[in-house]
């Protein structure tokens, strides 16, 4: 059974001359990159790091971040990647919670690291030569160290990912080499990837989507095109320059690409295999992708950091809204909301809470230092996702939102996703989010917050809803036009910010 380090070395031996990574208009073969990874591995060991230790990284998706990731996998160190926007308070929390012994960061984090009390006695490595009192990353690559095998085992912890922490502190999700490699193999199969595939590496490496892309490419001697920070113009240029064959992005980034003034269909012709995850994709956006790319497939991946894949819909172009059926390594159920009972199954088309089997090789075994959270989430061998959805008569899963996002209006349960799908098909709606706001009459009033490129008559929106299959009681009672839909760094819509009034009205009002 391969660990990730052995897995990477196997790809080096299989085809050492194939291109492994491209960055800053440079490209490295598997053999050349492995030399740098080996040198870094040896340098980390010379600094006193040993198997089982943890390294915290605050890096964008650059060459350094990718190289650190693989060095850790080979010498048995656990990598703890965190959001590069992290501030001092965040850094203090992550360092204490993970018990990291070394921190690697870029210049933009230098002041926050300097102010961190938990970072004071740690080994510090900077990828920028300008930062004083730090070991320079480039120098670590110059110390020759030849490796011919991995120090890791399949059961060792590969990395710790942290959840978004929308309710309290983020939760650490330790993931083993076995779980990561199994997830990546499934990713290759479920995306129909072939040898020498290439992908855009823009989803952050502190997020499961970014890590999965990195590992999946390594399994097939593919090329990982590192993009530190998303920019529509640069993304299009990278796709065109390297003839990138696959994209795996959150829906927001597809939207931004297509709406960009730099977008030209002829410059993204090489992207034949498209996938998305992280959020539901509206029917309107799926239609735009189909019209603006020359893709042969669009695949919806539904999962989480805890268990990578729940379900896969491999025909998202023709089955919008469907999250498909369970992935290769999973069994799912839909149970009564708040039942906490994995056997309280719902009927066909009945909305409930989605749960996934924890015995999957892709699954975590519990949160870091959070036994109470683990106990709440894992019940009788099933992981309770807190997502809502239903299974149709064909056994396809439809995800309708979060248990906490459900709108109860006039005594009826209303899913915001269904309404968003309908409104997204209006010709002037660019993006939309629907929430329930407190209301004396309705309990919660259904309100739609819309980003548009022009003024829309609310009557036309109401008529649009009436002509759809949307039930009358699900129609929004109020419409608001805002400049931007609040989102997380990974593109997830932040409904809580809408509810709390953290948005800016557009001039259309």
C-alpha positions in Angstrom: 0.0 0.0 0.0 1.6 3.3 -1.1 2.0 6.3 1.0 2.1 9.7 -0.8 5.8 10.0 -0.8 6.3 6.6 -2.4 3.5 7.5 -4.8 5.3 10.6 -6.0 8.6 8.7 -6.3 6.8 6.1 -8.4 5.7 8.8 -10.9 9.3 10.1 -11.1 10.6 6.6 -11.9 7.7 6.0 -14.4 8.4 9.0 -16.6 11.1 11.3 -15.2 11.0 13.7 -18.2 7.3 14.4 -18.1 6.4 18.0 -17.0 5.3 18.1 -13.4 4.8 21.7 -12.6 4.7 25.1 -14.3 5.1 28.4 -12.6 6.2 31.9 -13.4 6.8 30.9 -17.1 9.1 28.1 -15.9 8.5 24.3 -16.0 10.1 21.4 -14.2 10.1 17.7 -15.1 9.3 15.1 -12.5 13.0 14.3 -12.2 14.2 17.9 -11.8 11.4 18.8 -9.4 12.2 15.7 -7.3 15.8 16.9 -6.9 14.6 20.2 -5.4 12.0 18.3 -3.2 14.8 16.0 -2.0 17.1 18.9 -1.2 14.4 20.6 0.8 13.6 17.4 2.6 17.2 17.0 3.6 17.4 20.6 4.8 14.3 20.2 6.9 15.8 17.2 8.6 19.0 19.1 9.2 17.0 21.8 10.9 15.9 19.2 13.5 12.5 18.3 12.1 11.6 14.7 12.5 8.9 12.3 11.4 5.5 13.2 13.0 6.4 16.9 13.4 4.1 19.6 12.0 4.9 22.5 9.7 2.5 25.4 9.4 2.5 27.1 6.0 1.0 30.5 5.1 1.5 30.5 1.3 -0.3 31.2 -1.9 -0.4 28.5 -4.6 3.2 29.0 -5.7 6.1 26.7 -6.5 7.3 26.9 -2.9 3.9 25.7 -1.4 3.8 22.7 -3.8 7.4 21.8 -3.1 6.9 22.0 0.7 3.8 19.8 0.4 5.7 17.0 -1.3 8.8 17.3 0.9 6.5 16.7 3.9 4.9 13.7 2.4 8.3 12.1 1.7 9.9 12.6 5.1 6.8 11.9 7.2 6.1 15.5 8.4 2.5 16.7 8.7 1.8 19.9 6.7 -0.7 22.4 8.2 -1.6 24.8 5.3 -3.7 27.8 6.3 -5.3 30.8 4.5 -2.6 33.2 3.4 -4.8 36.0 4.6 -4.5 34.8 8.2 -3.9 37.5 10.8 -2.0 37.3 14.0 -4.9 36.1 16.1 -5.5 33.3 13.5 -1.8 32.3 13.4 -1.7 32.1 17.2 -4.7 29.8 17.2 -3.5 27.5 14.4 0.0 27.2 15.8 -1.3 26.3 19.3 -4.0 23.9 18.0 -1.7 22.1 15.6 1.4 22.2 17.7 3.5 23.1 14.7 7.3 23.4 15.2 8.1 25.3 12.1 6.4 28.1 10.0 6.9 28.9 6.4 5.5 32.2 5.0 5.7 35.0 2.5 6.4 38.7 2.9 2.8 39.7 3.1 2.5 37.7 6.4 5.7 38.9 8.0 4.2 41.5 10.3 1.5 39.2 11.5 4.0 36.4 12.2 6.3 38.9 14.0 3.4 39.8 16.3 2.4 36.2 16.9 3.4 35.2 20.5 3.1 31.5 19.5 5.6 31.9 16.6 8.4 33.6 18.6 10.3 30.4 19.5 9.6 28.5 16.3 11.9 27.9 13.3 10.9 30.4 10.6 11.4 30.0 6.9 10.7 32.8 4.5 10.2 32.5 0.7 11.3 36.2 0.4 14.9 37.2 1.0 13.7 40.6 2.4 12.5 39.2 5.7 15.1 39.4 8.5 15.9 36.8 11.1 14.4 34.1 8.9 16.0 31.1 7.0 15.7 31.8 3.3 13.7 29.1 1.4 15.9 29.2 -1.7 19.0 28.3 0.3 17.3 25.2 1.5 17.0 24.0 -2.1 20.8 24.3 -2.7 21.8 21.7 0.0 22.2 18.5 -2.0 20.4 15.5 -0.5 19.5 12.4 -2.5 16.4 10.5 -1.5 15.5 7.1 -2.9 12.6 6.2 -0.7 9.8 7.7 1.4 9.9 7.7 5.3 6.1 7.8 5.5 3.5 5.0 6.1 0.0 4.9 4.7 -1.5 5.4 8.2 0.6 8.5 9.0 -1.1 11.9 9.0 -0.4 13.7 5.7 -1.9 17.0 6.5 -4.4 18.8 8.7 -7.0 20.9 7.0 -9.1 23.4 8.9 -12.8 23.9 8.4 -14.1 27.5 7.8 -15.1 28.0 11.4 -18.4 29.8 10.8 -19.5 28.8 14.3 -16.6 29.2 16.7 -13.0 28.3 16.1 -12.1 26.3 13.0 -11.8 22.5 13.5 -8.7 20.6 12.4 -9.3 17.7 10.1 -6.3 15.3 10.2 -6.1 13.2 7.0 -3.9 10.2 6.5 -1.7 9.4 3.5 -4.1 6.5 2.7 -7.2 8.9 2.8 -5.5 11.5 0.6 -4.2 9.0 -2.0 -7.4 7.1 -2.1 -9.3 10.3 -2.7 -6.9 11.3 -5.4 -7.2 8.0 -7.2 -11.0 8.3 -7.1 -10.7 11.9 -8.4 -8.7 10.6 -11.4 -11.2 7.9 -12.2 -14.3 10.0 -11.6 -13.0 12.8 -13.8 -11.9 10.5 -16.6 -8.4 11.9 -16.4 -5.8 10.4 -18.7 -2.0 10.3 -18.4 -0.3 13.7 -18.9 -3.5 15.6 -18.2 -2.9 19.2 -17.0 -4.9 21.3 -14.6 -5.0 24.9 -13.3 -3.7 24.9 -9.7 -5.5 28.0 -8.4 -7.8 26.4 -5.7 -5.8 27.0 -2.5 -3.7 24.3 -1.1 -5.3 24.9 2.3 -8.5 23.7 0.7 -9.3 20.1 -0.2 -10.0 21.0 -3.9 -6.5 22.4 -4.3 -4.7 19.5 -2.6 -6.8 17.0 -4.6 -5.7 18.6 -7.9 -2.0 18.5 -6.9 -2.1 14.9 -5.9 -4.3 13.7 -8.7 -1.9 15.2 -11.3 1.1 13.5 -9.7 -0.6 10.1 -10.0 -0.9 10.4 -13.8 2.4 12.3 -14.5 0.3 15.3 -15.2 1.2 19.0 -15.1 0.1 21.2 -12.3 0.0 24.9 -13.4 0.5 26.9 -10.2 -1.4 30.2 -10.0 -0.8 31.9 -6.7 -3.9 34.1 -6.8 -6.9 34.0 -9.1 -7.1 36.7 -11.8 -9.3 36.2 -14.8 -6.8 37.7 -17.2 -3.9 35.6 -15.9 -6.1 32.4 -15.7 -7.1 32.8 -19.4 -3.5 33.4 -20.4 -2.3 30.3 -18.5 -5.0 28.1 -20.0 -4.0 29.3 -23.5 -0.2 29.1 -22.9 -0.1 25.7 -21.4 -3.2 24.3 -23.2 -4.6 23.2 -19.9 -7.0 20.3 -20.3 -9.0 20.3 -17.1 -10.4 22.7 -14.6 -11.6 22.0 -11.1 -13.0 25.2 -9.7 -15.8 26.6 -7.4 -18.8 28.0 -9.4 -17.8 31.6 -8.5 -14.6 31.3 -10.5 -16.4 30.0 -13.6 -18.8 32.9 -13.3 -15.9 35.4 -13.1 -14.1 33.9 -16.1 -17.1 33.9 -18.4 -18.1 37.5 -17.4 -14.6 38.8 -17.8 -13.9 41.2 -20.7 -10.8 39.1 -21.3 -12.7 35.9 -21.9 -12.6 34.5 -25.4 -13.9 31.0 -26.2 -11.1 30.3 -28.6 -8.5 30.8 -25.8 -10.0 28.1 -23.6 -10.6 25.5 -26.3 -8.1 23.1 -24.6 -10.3 22.8 -21.5 -12.3 19.7 -22.3 -12.8 18.3 -18.8 -14.5 20.6 -16.4 -15.4 20.0 -12.7 -16.8 22.0 -9.8 -17.3 21.6 -6.1 -17.6 23.7 -3.0 -21.1 25.0 -3.7 -24.1 24.3 -5.9 -24.1 25.6 -9.4 -27.2 27.4 -10.6 -28.9 26.3 -13.8 -28.1 29.7 -15.3 -24.4 29.3 -14.8 -24.4 25.7 -16.2 -26.0 27.1 -19.3 -23.4 29.8 -19.7 -20.5 27.3 -19.2 -22.0 25.0 -21.9 -22.2 27.9 -24.3 -18.8 29.4 -23.6 -16.5 26.3 -23.3 -15.9 23.5 -25.7 -16.0 21.0 -22.9 -17.0 17.3 -23.3 -18.0 17.1 -19.7 -19.0 19.0 -16.6 -18.8 17.0 -13.4 -20.4 18.0 -10.1 -18.4 16.9 -7.0 -20.1 16.9 -3.7 -18.1 16.3 -0.6 -16.2 17.9 2.3 -12.8 18.1 4.0 -13.8 15.4 6.4 -14.8 12.9 3.6 -13.6 14.0 0.3 -16.3 12.5 -2.0 -20.0 12.0 -1.1 -21.5 11.9 -4.6 -20.6 12.6 -8.2 -22.8 13.8 -11.1 -20.8 13.1 -14.3 -23.5 14.6 -16.6 -24.0 18.0 -15.0 -24.6 19.6 -18.4 -27.8 17.6 -18.9 -28.8 17.1 -15.2 -28.5 20.6 -13.6 -29.0 20.5 -9.9 -28.2 16.9 -9.5 -25.3 15.9 -7.2 -25.5 12.4 -8.7 -24.8 9.1 -7.0 -22.4 8.0 -4.3 -18.7 8.2 -5.3 -16.5 5.1 -5.7 -15.6 4.9 -2.0 -18.9 6.0 -0.4 -22.4 5.1 0.6 -24.9 7.9 1.4 -28.3 8.2 3.0 -30.8 10.9 3.5 -32.4 10.9 7.0 -34.9 12.9 8.9 -33.6 16.4 9.8 -32.3 16.6 13.4 -33.1 12.9 14.0 -29.4 12.0 14.7 -30.5 8.5 13.6 -28.8 7.0 10.6 -31.7 4.6 10.2 -34.4 7.3 10.1 -34.5 7.2 6.3 -36.6 9.7 4.3 -38.9 8.7 1.4 -38.2 9.4 -2.3 -38.3 13.2 -2.9 -38.5 13.9 0.8 -36.0 16.5 2.1 -33.7 15.5 4.9 -30.2 15.5 6.2 -27.4 13.9 4.1 -25.1 11.5 5.9 -22.1 9.6 4.6 -20.4 6.3 5.7 -17.3 6.9 7.8 -15.7 3.6 7.0 -14.7 4.9 3.6 -10.9 5.0 3.0 -11.4 8.7 2.0 -12.7 9.6 5.4 -11.2 11.2 8.4 -11.5 9.6 11.9 -12.3 12.6 13.9 -11.5 16.2 14.6 -8.2 17.3 16.1 -8.6 17.8 19.9 -12.4 18.2 19.5 -13.9 15.0 20.9 -17.3 16.7 21.5 -17.4 17.9 17.8 -16.5 14.4 16.7 -19.2 12.8 18.8 -21.7 15.2 17.4 -20.8 14.6 13.8 -20.1 10.9 13.8 -23.0 8.7 14.9 -23.0 4.9 14.6 -20.5 5.0 11.8 -22.1 7.8 9.8 -20.9 11.3 9.3 -23.8 13.8 9.6 -23.0 16.5 7.1 -25.6 19.1 8.2 -26.5 19.5 4.5 -30.0 19.0 3.3 -31.2 17.3 0.2 -33.3 14.5 -1.2 -33.1 11.4 -3.4 -35.3 11.2 -6.4 -36.9 8.1 -7.9 -33.7 7.3 -9.9 -31.5 7.5 -6.8 -29.9 10.8 -7.7 -29.1 13.2 -4.8 -30.2 16.8 -4.9 -28.5 19.1 -2.4 -30.8 21.8 -1.2 -28.7 23.7 1.3 -27.6 23.6 4.9 -29.9 22.6 7.8 -29.3 26.1 9.2 -30.0 27.8 5.9 -33.5 26.3 5.6 -36.2 29.1 5.4 -39.4 28.6 7.3 -41.9 30.9 5.9 -45.6 30.8 6.8 -45.0 27.4 8.4 -43.5 25.9 5.2 -39.9 24.7 4.7 -38.3 26.4 1.8 -35.0 25.7 0.2 -33.1 28.8 -1.0 -31.2 26.8 -3.7 -34.4 26.0 -5.6 -35.3 29.7 -5.8 -31.8 30.7 -6.7 -31.8 28.2 -9.6 -35.0 29.8 -11.0 -33.8 33.4 -10.7 -30.4 32.6 -12.2 -32.1 31.9 -15.5 -33.4 35.5 -15.8 -31.4 37.2 -18.5 -30.2 40.1 -16.3 -29.3 38.2 -13.2 -25.6 37.7 -12.8 -25.6 36.2 -9.3 -28.3 35.6 -6.7 -28.6 34.5 -3.1 -31.8 33.9 -1.3 -32.2 34.1 2.5 -35.0 34.3 5.0 -35.2 37.5 7.0 -37.2 37.8 10.2 -40.7 38.9 9.6 -43.7 39.4 11.9 -46.2 38.0 9.4 -44.3 35.2 7.8 -41.9 34.3 10.5 -39.2 34.5 7.9 -39.7 36.5 4.7 -38.1 35.1 1.5 -35.8 37.7 0.1 -33.6 37.6 -3.0 -30.3 39.5 -3.2 -29.2 40.0 -6.8 -26.1 41.2 -8.6 -27.0 42.5 -12.0 -25.5 44.3 -14.9 -28.5 46.6 -15.4 -31.6 47.7 -13.6 -34.3 45.0 -13.4 -38.0 45.7 -12.9 -38.9 43.6 -9.8 -42.2 42.9 -11.6 -40.3 41.1 -14.3 -38.5 39.0 -11.7 -41.9 38.1 -10.1 -43.3 37.2 -13.5 -40.3 35.1 -14.3 -40.9 33.2 -11.1 -44.6 32.8 -11.8 -43.8 31.3 -15.2 -41.4 28.8 -13.7 -42.2 25.6 -11.8 -41.7 27.4 -8.5 -44.6 27.1 -6.1 -46.4 30.4 -5.3 -45.4 30.3 -1.6 -41.7 30.0 -2.5 -41.6 33.3 -4.6 -39.5 36.0 -3.0 -41.5 38.7 -1.2 -38.7 41.3 -1.6 -35.8 41.9 -4.0 -32.5 43.7 -3.2 -29.9 44.7 -5.7 -26.3 44.6 -4.3 -22.9 45.3 -5.7 -21.3 42.0 -4.7 -22.4 38.8 -3.2 -20.4 38.1 0.0 -18.2 35.1 -0.4 -15.4 33.3 1.4 -11.8 33.2 0.0 -12.7 29.9 -1.7 -15.9 31.3 -3.3 -18.5 30.0 -1.0 -21.5 32.3 -0.6 -21.7 33.7 2.9 -25.4 33.9 3.6 -24.8 34.9 7.2 -23.4 38.2 6.0 -26.5 38.9 3.9 -28.7 38.2 7.0 -26.6 40.5 9.1 -26.7 43.3 6.6 -23.1 43.1 5.5 -23.5 44.2 1.9 -23.6 47.3 -0.2 -26.7 48.2 -2.2 -26.3 48.9 -5.9 -27.2 52.2 -7.4 -30.2 50.5 -9.1 -32.1 51.0 -5.8 
